[in-house]
Amino acid sequence: MLALKGVSGLVIIDEIQRFPDIFPVLRVLADERPRRRRFLILGIASPALLKQSAESLAGRIAYHRLDGFSIEEVGEKNLERLWIRGGFPRSFVARALNESIEWRKNFIQMYLKRDLPQLGITISSVALRRFWDMLAHYHGQIWNASEFARSFGVADTTVRRYLDVLSSTFLVRQVPA
C-alpha cells in the first residue's frame, strides 16, 4: 500500500503470481476517487489466482489472454517456421533453429521448476516434464487416460491430474470430443 499509494498513471505489475496477497490492496486503490492510477497486471494465470483476483476485484478487472504469434501475424510464408518454432516471440525470431530450440528448452525447464511451484503445484518437475513429453507424442488422438496411464506407469487418476494441471495453467489445450 505504501509503495503504490503515491503513484499515479499506469502502474505495471509483472509476475503477479509471486504476490497473491496484493489483490485486496489493489481493490482499495482501484476504488479511490478521483481515479489517479490504473493497473496493468501481468503474470501466470492459474485457476486459484484467477479466482482470487475475481473475488477481490469483481467489476474492476478485465482479463486478456495473450497467445503466441498466429499465422495472421506472421504471414503464410512463415507457416513452416511458426509450426516448427512455435508462437513465442523469442523462439520464433531467433536467428538460428538451435537458438530457438535452446530458448524453448530453457523456458519449459524454468516454467516447470520455478513457475508451477509458485502456483502451489507440487508435482515433481521431472515427472511433469516426462508426462508433457509423452503427451506431445500422443497429441491429436482421442484421450484415453487408462491407456496413457499404463504407458506412463501410474494410475489413471494421476495422469488426469497432470493433464488438468497443464490445461489449467494454459500449457496444453484440450479439445472436447
C-alpha positions as a Markdown table, in Angstrom:
| # | Residue | x | y | z |
|---|---|---|---|---|
| 1 | Met | 0.0 | 0.0 | 0.0 |
| 2 | Leu | 2.8 | 2.4 | 0.9 |
| 3 | Ala | 4.6 | 1.8 | -2.4 |
| 4 | Leu | 1.6 | 2.2 | -4.6 |
| 5 | Lys | -0.5 | 4.9 | -2.9 |
| 6 | Gly | 1.6 | 7.8 | -4.1 |
| 7 | Val | 1.9 | 6.6 | -7.7 |
| 8 | Ser | -0.3 | 7.9 | -10.5 |
| 9 | Gly | -0.8 | 7.0 | -14.1 |
| 10 | Leu | -0.4 | 3.5 | -15.4 |
| 11 | Val | 1.2 | 1.1 | -12.9 |
| 12 | Ile | 2.5 | -2.1 | -14.4 |
| 13 | Ile | 2.9 | -5.1 | -12.0 |
| 14 | Asp | 4.7 | -8.1 | -13.5 |
| 15 | Glu | 5.0 | -11.6 | -12.1 |
| 16 | Ile | 1.8 | -11.1 | -10.1 |
| 17 | Gln | 1.7 | -14.8 | -9.2 |
| 18 | Arg | 4.6 | -14.0 | -6.8 |
| 19 | Phe | 2.4 | -11.5 | -4.8 |
| 20 | Pro | -1.1 | -13.1 | -4.5 |
| 21 | Asp | -1.8 | -11.0 | -1.3 |
| 22 | Ile | -1.7 | -7.8 | -3.3 |
| 23 | Phe | -5.3 | -8.1 | -4.7 |
| 24 | Pro | -7.0 | -6.6 | -1.6 |
| 25 | Val | -4.6 | -3.6 | -1.8 |
| 26 | Leu | -5.3 | -3.2 | -5.5 |
| 27 | Arg | -9.1 | -3.2 | -4.7 |
| 28 | Val | -8.7 | -0.3 | -2.2 |
| 29 | Leu | -6.5 | 1.7 | -4.6 |
| 30 | Ala | -8.8 | 1.0 | -7.6 |
| 31 | Asp | -11.8 | 2.3 | -5.7 |
| 32 | Glu | -10.2 | 5.7 | -4.8 |
| 33 | Arg | -11.9 | 8.7 | -6.3 |
| 34 | Pro | -10.8 | 10.5 | -8.2 |
| 35 | Arg | -9.1 | 7.7 | -10.0 |
| 36 | Arg | -5.4 | 8.6 | -10.3 |
| 37 | Arg | -4.0 | 5.3 | -11.4 |
| 38 | Arg | -4.8 | 2.2 | -13.5 |
| 39 | Phe | -3.1 | -1.1 | -13.1 |
| 40 | Leu | -1.8 | -3.5 | -15.8 |
| 41 | Ile | -1.2 | -6.8 | -14.1 |
| 42 | Leu | 1.0 | -9.4 | -15.8 |
| 43 | Gly | 1.9 | -12.9 | -14.9 |
| 44 | Ile | 1.0 | -16.6 | -15.0 |
| 45 | Ala | -2.7 | -17.3 | -14.7 |
| 46 | Ser | -3.8 | -20.2 | -12.5 |
| 47 | Pro | -7.3 | -21.1 | -11.5 |
| 48 | Ala | -6.6 | -20.1 | -7.9 |
| 49 | Leu | -5.1 | -16.7 | -8.9 |
| 50 | Leu | -7.9 | -16.0 | -11.4 |
| 51 | Lys | -10.5 | -16.8 | -8.7 |
| 52 | Gln | -8.7 | -14.7 | -6.1 |
| 53 | Ser | -8.5 | -11.7 | -8.5 |
| 54 | Ala | -12.1 | -12.1 | -9.5 |
| 55 | Glu | -13.2 | -12.1 | -5.8 |
| 56 | Ser | -11.0 | -9.2 | -4.8 |
| 57 | Leu | -11.5 | -7.1 | -8.0 |
| 58 | Ala | -15.0 | -8.0 | -9.1 |
| 59 | Gly | -16.3 | -5.4 | -11.5 |
| 60 | Arg | -12.9 | -3.7 | -11.7 |
| 61 | Ile | -10.9 | -6.2 | -13.7 |
| 62 | Ala | -10.7 | -7.5 | -17.3 |
| 63 | Tyr | -8.7 | -10.5 | -18.5 |
| 64 | His | -6.8 | -10.7 | -21.7 |
| 65 | Arg | -5.3 | -14.0 | -22.8 |
| 66 | Leu | -2.0 | -13.4 | -24.7 |
| 67 | Asp | -1.5 | -16.2 | -27.2 |
| 68 | Gly | 1.7 | -16.6 | -29.2 |
| 69 | Phe | 2.1 | -15.4 | -32.8 |
| 70 | Ser | -0.7 | -16.5 | -35.1 |
| 71 | Ile | -0.4 | -17.2 | -38.9 |
| 72 | Glu | -2.3 | -14.0 | -39.4 |
| 73 | Glu | 0.5 | -12.1 | -37.7 |
| 74 | Val | 3.5 | -13.8 | -39.3 |
| 75 | Gly | 2.0 | -14.4 | -42.7 |
| 76 | Glu | 1.6 | -17.6 | -44.7 |
| 77 | Lys | 5.2 | -17.5 | -46.0 |
| 78 | Asn | 6.3 | -18.2 | -42.3 |
| 79 | Leu | 3.9 | -21.0 | -41.7 |
| 80 | Glu | 6.6 | -23.7 | -41.5 |
| 81 | Arg | 8.8 | -21.5 | -39.2 |
| 82 | Leu | 5.8 | -20.9 | -36.9 |
| 83 | Trp | 4.9 | -24.7 | -36.9 |
| 84 | Ile | 8.5 | -25.7 | -36.0 |
| 85 | Arg | 9.4 | -22.9 | -33.6 |
| 86 | Gly | 6.0 | -22.1 | -32.1 |
| 87 | Gly | 4.5 | -18.7 | -31.4 |
| 88 | Phe | 6.6 | -17.4 | -28.5 |
| 89 | Pro | 8.3 | -14.3 | -29.9 |
| 90 | Arg | 11.9 | -15.2 | -28.8 |
| 91 | Ser | 11.6 | -18.7 | -30.1 |
| 92 | Phe | 10.1 | -17.5 | -33.4 |
| 93 | Val | 12.6 | -14.7 | -34.2 |
| 94 | Ala | 15.7 | -16.5 | -33.0 |
| 95 | Arg | 18.5 | -16.2 | -35.6 |
| 96 | Ala | 19.0 | -20.0 | -35.9 |
| 97 | Leu | 16.9 | -23.0 | -35.2 |
| 98 | Asn | 19.3 | -24.3 | -32.5 |
| 99 | Glu | 18.9 | -20.9 | -30.6 |
| 100 | Ser | 15.1 | -21.4 | -30.9 |
| 101 | Ile | 15.3 | -24.9 | -29.5 |
| 102 | Glu | 17.5 | -23.8 | -26.7 |
| 103 | Trp | 15.2 | -21.0 | -25.7 |
| 104 | Arg | 12.2 | -23.4 | -25.6 |
| 105 | Lys | 14.1 | -25.9 | -23.5 |
| 106 | Asn | 15.1 | -23.2 | -21.0 |
| 107 | Phe | 11.5 | -21.8 | -20.9 |
| 108 | Ile | 10.0 | -25.2 | -20.2 |
| 109 | Gln | 12.6 | -26.1 | -17.6 |
| 110 | Met | 12.1 | -22.8 | -15.7 |
| 111 | Tyr | 8.3 | -23.0 | -16.0 |
| 112 | Leu | 8.2 | -26.5 | -14.5 |
| 113 | Lys | 10.8 | -25.9 | -11.8 |
| 114 | Arg | 10.0 | -22.3 | -10.8 |
| 115 | Asp | 6.7 | -21.0 | -12.0 |
| 116 | Leu | 4.4 | -24.0 | -11.3 |
| 117 | Pro | 5.6 | -24.4 | -7.7 |
| 118 | Gln | 4.8 | -20.7 | -7.2 |
| 119 | Leu | 1.3 | -21.5 | -8.1 |
| 120 | Gly | 1.1 | -24.2 | -5.4 |
| 121 | Ile | 1.6 | -27.1 | -7.8 |
| 122 | Thr | 3.8 | -29.7 | -6.0 |
| 123 | Ile | 4.2 | -32.3 | -8.8 |
| 124 | Ser | 7.8 | -33.2 | -9.5 |
| 125 | Ser | 9.2 | -31.2 | -12.4 |
| 126 | Val | 10.9 | -34.3 | -13.7 |
| 127 | Ala | 7.6 | -36.3 | -13.7 |
| 128 | Leu | 5.6 | -33.5 | -15.2 |
| 129 | Arg | 8.2 | -33.0 | -17.9 |
| 130 | Arg | 8.2 | -36.7 | -18.8 |
| 131 | Phe | 4.4 | -36.5 | -18.8 |
| 132 | Trp | 4.4 | -33.4 | -21.1 |
| 133 | Asp | 6.9 | -35.1 | -23.5 |
| 134 | Met | 4.8 | -38.2 | -23.7 |
| 135 | Leu | 1.6 | -36.1 | -24.1 |
| 136 | Ala | 3.2 | -34.3 | -27.0 |
| 137 | His | 3.8 | -37.6 | -28.8 |
| 138 | Tyr | 0.2 | -38.6 | -28.1 |
| 139 | His | -1.4 | -35.4 | -29.4 |
| 140 | Gly | -4.2 | -35.4 | -32.0 |
| 141 | Gln | -5.7 | -38.6 | -30.6 |
| 142 | Ile | -8.7 | -39.4 | -28.5 |
| 143 | Trp | -7.6 | -39.2 | -24.9 |
| 144 | Asn | -7.8 | -42.5 | -23.0 |
| 145 | Ala | -6.5 | -41.8 | -19.5 |
| 146 | Ser | -6.3 | -45.5 | -18.6 |
| 147 | Glu | -4.3 | -46.4 | -21.7 |
| 148 | Phe | -2.0 | -43.4 | -21.2 |
| 149 | Ala | -1.6 | -44.2 | -17.5 |
| 150 | Arg | -0.5 | -47.8 | -18.3 |
| 151 | Ser | 2.2 | -46.4 | -20.7 |
| 152 | Phe | 3.3 | -43.9 | -18.1 |
| 153 | Gly | 3.3 | -46.4 | -15.3 |
| 154 | Val | 0.9 | -44.6 | -12.9 |
| 155 | Ala | -2.8 | -44.7 | -12.1 |
| 156 | Asp | -5.3 | -43.1 | -14.5 |
| 157 | Thr | -6.3 | -40.5 | -11.8 |
| 158 | Thr | -2.6 | -39.4 | -11.7 |
| 159 | Val | -2.5 | -38.7 | -15.5 |
| 160 | Arg | -5.9 | -36.9 | -15.3 |
| 161 | Arg | -4.5 | -34.7 | -12.5 |
| 162 | Tyr | -1.3 | -34.0 | -14.5 |
| 163 | Leu | -3.4 | -33.1 | -17.6 |
| 164 | Asp | -5.6 | -30.9 | -15.5 |
| 165 | Val | -2.5 | -29.1 | -14.2 |
| 166 | Leu | -1.1 | -28.5 | -17.7 |
| 167 | Ser | -4.6 | -27.4 | -19.0 |
| 168 | Ser | -5.4 | -25.1 | -16.1 |
| 169 | Thr | -2.0 | -23.3 | -16.5 |
| 170 | Phe | -2.6 | -22.9 | -20.2 |
| 171 | Leu | 0.3 | -25.1 | -21.3 |
| 172 | Val | -1.9 | -27.6 | -23.2 |
| 173 | Arg | -5.3 | -27.2 | -24.7 |
| 174 | Gln | -7.9 | -30.0 | -24.6 |
| 175 | Val | -10.3 | -30.1 | -27.5 |
| 176 | Pro | -13.6 | -31.7 | -26.4 |
| 177 | Ala | -14.8 | -34.7 | -28.4 |
